[in-house]
């Protein structure tokens, strides 16, 4: 079916930067949206950023990351990126890639990656 693979997580100091990537593969007819969520220990999973995979490519960012994070896409590679700058300890979480798409057999799917750990600590 469809698989999402995230990469780019790691340990960084406060104020540092990190770039996450997520690539979708499998039986994909069309991708509608791709997004990043994050979940800290003991907390709910929160939406961080979304990007439309349509021509417009509209993006949305959570208020907590506006001005620091940027989401972008590479349509040819079915990949979404999350550039994270000025990282804070509160950004520490497992970051999950998500996509809403339609498969080659024309079934709409909401798909999640396994997640990549981001730790911001001195």
C-alpha positions in Angstrom: 0.0 0.0 0.0 1.4 3.4 1.0 4.3 4.1 3.3 5.7 7.3 4.8 9.3 7.5 5.9 10.6 10.4 8.0 14.2 11.4 8.6 16.2 14.2 10.0 15.5 14.1 13.7 18.1 14.3 16.3 19.5 16.2 19.3 20.1 19.9 19.0 20.8 22.8 21.4 18.3 25.5 22.0 18.5 28.0 19.2 19.7 25.4 16.7 18.1 24.2 13.5 17.0 20.9 12.1 15.4 19.8 8.8 12.9 16.9 8.7 11.9 15.2 5.5 9.1 12.8 4.7 8.7 10.7 1.6 5.6 8.9 0.5 5.8 5.8 -1.6 3.6 3.0 -2.8 0.4 2.8 -4.8 -0.4 6.5 -4.9 -2.7 8.1 -7.5 -2.7 11.6 -6.0 -1.7 13.2 -2.8 -4.0 15.9 -1.4 -2.1 17.1 1.6 1.0 16.4 3.6 1.5 17.5 7.2 3.7 17.4 10.3 2.4 16.6 13.7 4.3 16.3 17.0 3.7 14.5 20.3 5.6 15.1 23.4 5.7 12.5 26.2 2.4 12.5 28.1 0.8 15.0 25.7 -1.6 14.8 22.8 -0.5 14.8 19.2 -0.7 18.3 17.8 -0.7 19.6 14.3 2.5 21.6 13.4 2.2 22.4 9.7 0.3 21.5 6.6 0.9 21.9 2.9 -1.5 21.4 0.1 -0.2 19.3 -2.8 -2.5 21.0 -5.3 -1.2 23.7 -7.6 -1.6 26.5 -5.0 0.5 24.7 -2.4 -1.1 26.6 0.5 0.6 26.2 3.8 -0.5 26.5 7.4 1.6 26.7 10.6 0.6 26.3 14.2 0.9 29.6 16.1 3.6 28.1 18.3 6.0 27.6 15.4 5.2 30.6 13.1 8.3 32.6 12.3 10.5 29.7 13.2 9.4 26.7 11.1 8.8 26.4 7.4 7.0 23.6 5.5 7.8 22.9 1.9 7.2 20.3 -0.7 8.8 18.5 -3.6 6.0 17.2 -5.8 8.3 15.1 -8.1 9.7 13.2 -5.1 6.4 13.1 -3.1 8.3 14.6 -0.3 7.6 17.2 2.4 10.1 19.1 4.5 10.0 20.8 7.8 12.7 23.4 8.3 12.9 24.1 12.1 14.9 27.1 13.2 15.4 28.8 16.6 14.4 25.5 18.3 13.2 25.6 21.9 13.1 22.8 24.5 9.3 22.9 24.2 9.8 21.7 20.6 11.0 18.4 21.9 8.7 15.6 20.6 8.3 12.8 18.2 7.5 14.4 14.9 5.1 12.4 12.7 4.5 12.9 9.0 0.9 12.5 7.7 -0.7 12.5 4.3 -4.2 12.4 2.9 -4.2 10.8 -0.5 -6.0 8.6 -2.9 -4.5 5.3 -4.0 -4.3 3.8 -7.4 -7.4 1.8 -6.7 -9.1 5.1 -5.9 -9.4 4.6 -2.2 -8.9 7.7 0.0 -6.4 7.1 2.8 -5.0 8.9 5.8 -1.5 7.6 6.3 1.0 8.1 9.2 4.7 7.7 9.4 6.5 6.0 12.3 7.9 9.3 13.6 11.3 10.8 14.1 12.6 12.1 17.5 13.5 15.7 17.9 15.2 16.6 21.2 16.1 20.2 22.1 18.3 20.4 25.1 21.4 22.1 26.4 
